[in-house]
Amino acid sequence: MPQIETSLKTLGLSLATLLLCACAQLPQPITPDAGYSVTPVFFATTRNDTARENLNKRFGSERADVSYGVNQVAIPADYPRAHSASFILWNMTLKRDPTDQVTLLDSQRQTKKTFFDGLTTLQDQSDEPILVFIHGFNTPFERAARITAKLAYDLNLSEPPVLFAWPSHDRASTYPADEDNLSWSQPYITQFYLDLMTNLPERNFVFIGHSMGTRAMAAGLMDLLEVQPTLRHRIEGVAFAAPDIDRDIFARDIAPTLVRFELPITLYASRKDLAMFASNRLHKQPRAGYAGEDILVMPGIDTIDASYAEAELIGHEYFYQGSHTILDLYQWLIEGKPPEERRQLVPVYHRDGRYWQIQPEDKPEEG
């Protein structure tokens, strides 16, 4: 199996290289006509505040009580929407230029009251759904803030998005510790979802989770709706991007509950996702985010095979890294189109039912 061995070596090398990204990204003054726009990203986090000036290290990977705040993220002027983000530049650039790259400019903590007062004031200006993002394994706080801002920009949302940042480490070797930290954070995530919907009673929401973070997103929504089932009418979409969840557990425990509440759910999976392949091997069970013969197909969930979507190296960040998946998210979450009306999607018939595959015009030929 030389191809698989090569893929695993590439995965290990790529993840190890991320450890080099530790140079200082200092706060930058926000000035008019600076060559970029600024997207506020409201956040709640269970990470420890190191109080370091270096924004790459401001929030660490240790557990802490929930804190709140606002990130200021620069989007370069004329930055293309659904821009194909280079894995190397996105994850390994040591110091970013906000006129050229999506850049975290500043991160300020707030009291819980100030946080929700500010969010309410800004969100009163639109009837758009509010984007709520939760990141995955091996994701530093600074990168999670940039991903959240890019998602909001690519989806053409005019209102600030919201991020929940749990204490993920920034190395592959701490996968078990990340699993424990996510489980420890779960009650705080559920409470945060409830607080959001309580403090913004007139607004609807879309939830996007990535990788390991989808476990907490799913559990938080299930807990929330079991207590207040009427809130389901305010959830316009739930996107599972490369969910690092046991496929059978998802099918038995998660999907039936969410489907029972009639939530609009889309699951993105890829057979070229090396992180999902590695997780399959680690857990000895297929993951819900891995496509192929065991792709998860079941009633009430739109499964999208994103194997041909743009993604570099590890192939795990296709949900924001390339244009194909972003285009599909936009057509679903913003334009409200079902799969059969969305560009680049073709139906595929499986023993368990129908799913959809992203087939861009430049789809490579099968070898």
N, C-alpha and C positions, 0 to 999 in steps of 0.2 A: 504494500500500500504506500508507494513512494510519494504519491500526491498528497495523501493525508499527513504523512510524516513531515513533508515540506511545509504544509499549511500550519501544522502545530508549531514548527520551528519559527515560522514567520510570526505567528501569534505571540509566542513567547518573547521574541526579539522586539516586536512592536510595543508590547506592554512594558518590557524592561526599559526601553528607550524613553518612555514617558517619565521615568524617574529623573531625567536630566532637566526637566522643566521647572527649575527652582529659582531662577533669577528674579530680581525684584521688579515688580510692576507697581510703581508708587502711585498714589492718588494724583490725579491731574485736574487742574482748574478747568471749569466748563465756561467757555467764552463764546460770545456770539460770532457767527460767520467763521467758525473754526474748521469747516470742511467736513462736519458730521452733524447728525442729529442725535438726540439723547433719548433713550427709552428707559423710563423708570421700571425697575423690576422689584415689586414688593416681595419680601421673603419672610418666612418663618423657618427657624432652624433649631435642631437639637445638637448642633456642633458647638464645641468650645470656642469662645472668642479669645484669640491669642493676644489681641490688642497690638499686633505688629503692623507697622506701616505698609509693609509689602502686601499688596492685595492678593498675591498668590498664596500667602500664608495667613491671611487675616483670620479665617475660620478654619479650625483644624479638624481632626478626625476622632477626637475624644468626645464622649457623651457629656451633655450639659442640659440644664433646664431650657425650655423653649425661650428663644429670644426672637425679636422682630426687628424689621428694618427695611430700608430701601437701597437698592443698588442703582447706580447710574451707569448705563451701558451705552457706548457710542456705536452708532451705525454710520459708516462712511457715506458721504454725499454720493448720490447716484449709484449706491450699492445695489446690484441687481437682486430682485426678489427671486427666491428659490435658487440662489447662487450656489454653485457646486463648491463646497468648502473643502479645500485640500486637507487631508488628515494630518499631514506633516505641519502645515502652517497653523492649522486650528489648534492642535494639541501640543506642539513642541516649540512654538515660537517663544523665545525667552523674554522679549519685551515688545509689546504691540504698539503700532502707530494707529491712533483712532481715525486718521484720515484714510487709512488703507484696510484696516481689519476691524471686525467687531471686537470691542475692547471694554473691559470693566474699568471705569474711570474712578469710581468711588463707592464706598459701602458704609452706610451709617445706620447704627442701631436706633431703635425707637421704643418707647413704651408700647404696650399692647393697645392702650386707648388711642395714642397718637397714630399708631399704625392703621387701625380701623377707621379713625376719623379721616385720615388722608386718603385711604383707599375709597371710602364712601364718597368723598368730595369729587375725586377724579372720575369715579365710575358713574356718577350721576349724570355725566355729560353724554351718555350714549346708551343705546339699547342692545349693543353687541353682547354676545356671550363673553364671559370672563375666562381667559385661559388659565388653567391651574396645572402646573407641571411638577412632576417628581422624577428625579434623576435615578440612574442606576448605579451599579457596582463600579468601583475604580474611577470615581468622578470627584475631583476637587470642587470646592465651593465656587471658585472663580470661573471654572469652565461651565458649571451648571447655570450660573447667572448668564453667561454669554449664550448658551444654548436656548435658554428661555426667551431672551431678547430676540434672537434670530427667528425662533418659531413665531413669535408675535409679529415680527416684521414680515416674514414670508407669508403669513396668513392675512396680511394687510389689516391687522387689528389696530385701531386708533387708540385704544385704551391700554393702560399698563397691565402686563401679565403678572401672575403670582407664582412663586416658587416655594416648594417645601424642600429644604436641604437637610438630609439626615447625615450622620457621621460616617460617611464612606471614606475609606482610606484611598490612597492614590497608587496602589501597587497590586499586582495580580496575586501575590503570595498571601494577602490578607483577606482572601475571599471568605473563609469561615468567620472571621471577625466582622466582616461587613454583614453577613447574614445575621449574626447576633445583634449587631447595632441596629439593623433595620427592625428586627423583632422588638427590641427594646423601645424603639421610637414609635411603634404602631399606635399605642393609645393616644399619643400626642398628635399624630397625623389624623386620626379619626376625629379628635376634638377640634383640630384646626379646620377640617372640612365643615363641621357643624358650625363653628364660629363664623366662617366665611358666609355661609348661607343664611345664618341668623342676622348678621350685621348688614347684609346686602339683600334685603328681602324682596326687592323688585327686580333682581338680576338673575339671569340664567348663566350656566357654566358649561364649559367643556373641559374634560380631564384628559391629560396625556401623561402616560407613564412609560418609562423606558427600562428594559432589562429587569434587574432585581427589584427596582422600584415599583414595578407593576404589582408585586405581591402586596405591598402596603396600600397602593391605590385601590386594589380590589377589596382588601379587607376593610379599609376605611369606608368605602362606599356601601359595602354590605352591612357593616355595623350601623352606619348612618341611616340607611333606609329601613332597617329592621325597627329602629326606634321611631323614625319619622317618615313613613312611606310616602306621604304626600309630596315630599321634596323631589321625588323622581321626575315630576313635571318640569322642574327647573334645570334638569341635566340634559343638555342638547347632544352630547356625544361623549363616549368613553373610548379612547384609543389605547390599545395595548401594543406598544412598539417593541418588537423583539422580546416578548415576555419570558424571563428566566424563571418559569414556573413549571413544575412537573405536569406533563401533558395530561395524565390521568386524573390528577388532583384538580386541575383546571376544569376538566370535563365533568367530574363528579360533584365537586363542591362549589366552585366559583361560578361557572357559566349558568347553571340552573337558577341560582339565586338572582343574579343580575338580569337574566332573561325574564324571570318571573316579574320583575319590576318594570319590564318593557323598556329598558334603557337601549338607546341606539349604540351598538358596540361594534367596533372594527378591530380585528387582530391582524397585525403585520408579522409575517414570518419569512425567513429566507434560508435556503439550503447552502448559501455561500457565506453565512454568518459564522466565522470561526470561533467567536466567543460562545455561541450556542452549541456548536459542535463540541467544544471543550467541556461545556457544562453537561452535555449528554454523557460524555465519557466519565466525568467526575461523579455524577449522580447515578450512573448506570440505568438511567431512564430518559426517554425523549422529553425535550422541553417544548412547551407550547409555542415558543418562538422559532422553532426549527421546522423548515419545510421538507418536502420529500415524500416518501411513501406514507409516513406517519403524520402528515400535516393534519392539524386539528380542524375538523369540519363538523359543525353541528348546527341545529336550528337556532335561529335568533341571533346568530353572530355572523358578520361578514368577514370571512377570512380572506386576506390578500397575500398572495405569494409575491414577495418583493425581491426574489432572487435576481431579477434582471434590473433592479433599480440601481442607480448610481451609488457606489460605496467604494472606498479605498481600503487597502490592506486588510484589516480585520473583518470588514464588512458588517460591523455591528451598529454603526451609527447612521445607517441609510435614511432614517426618519427625518434628519435635519441636514445631512451632509450633501445630498444631491437633490436635483430638481424633480425626479420622478415621484418619489413618495410625498414630497411637499405638495406637488400638484394634486395628487389624489386626496390628501388631507384637506386642501383648500376646497376642492369640488364637493367634498362631503360635508365638512364642518361649516363652511361659509356659504356655499351655494346651495347646500341642502340636496344634492343629487344622490340618488341611489346608485349602487355599483353599475347597473346596466346602462346608466346614462353618463358615466364618467369616461373621459378620454383615457386611452392606454390600457384599459381593463378589458380582458377577454375571459369568458367563462371557461372553467375546467371542471369536468365531471369526474367525481371521485366515488369510491365505494360507499362513503358516508354522506354523499350529497354534492352540491355544487359549491365551488369556491371560485375566486377570481385571481387572475395573474396580471401583474404589471408587465406589459409588453411594449416598451418604447419603440419608436421607429428605428432606432439604431441598435435594436436587440441583436446580440451576437449569435452567430450560428452555433448550433450544438456540435461539439466535436465527437 
